[in-house]
Structures are given as structure tokens and as C-alpha cells.
């Protein structure tokens, strides 16, 4: 491989990888946030159960933080979707009564889904572990 071909290949590779640098920064910040949330969750659990001090470095904190992060992300999406639906309903429906009734039905549906999640959690963990 000639020196010119190598330089061109490196140039093409650099152009291809440049957009990924921003993703690397986002991944580092999100990973650190997940780790912090997981450590806080495990610390609270250890404090409530009397398990003593926890090690600072452990991969399980990322998994615990990811679980909580997924739950918070879904809650954010649902709340944002309800907020957006509320603003759009005023343009789609003609009377304020229709808007209020539609918002109530959406809230009932979301609460129904949340109740199903809580029932499944209690079925898995038992009624006295909540």
C-alpha cells in the first residue's frame, strides 16, 4: 500500500468517524448518570435492609440504573405524549366537553396500564414485599 493510499484511507475513515464523537460524549454522560442512579438505588436498599457499606465500583449499578432509567424514560414519554395530546385535542375536537371527556379516557387508560404493571409486580414479588 502506497503512502498516498494510506493517507486517503485514513482521511475517509476520519470523515466517517467524526459524527460518532458526539455520540461518544452522550454515551459517557448517560452511562455516568445510570451508574449514579444505580448506586443511589443500591445504597438505599442496603440502608433499608441493613446490609452495610457497598463497594464503590460494581457493574451491577449500571444495570440497576438502567432499570430505573427505562422506567423514568417511559414516564417522561407518557407525560409528554399526554401533554402533546392535550394541546392537539383542542384543535381536533369542537367543544370543551369533548376535550375533557377525551382527556379523562386517556388518563383512565394510562392508569389501567399502570395498575396492570403493579399487579404483575405484586404477582412476581408477593403481596408483602411492596
Secondary structure, 3 states (H helix, E strand, C coil): CCHHHHHHHHHHHHHHHCCHHHHHHHHHHHHHHHHHHHHHHHHHHHHHHCCCCCCCCCCHHHHHHHHHHHHHHHHHHHHHHHHHHHHHHHHHCCCHHHHHHHHHHHHHHHHHHHHHHHHHHHHHHCCCCC
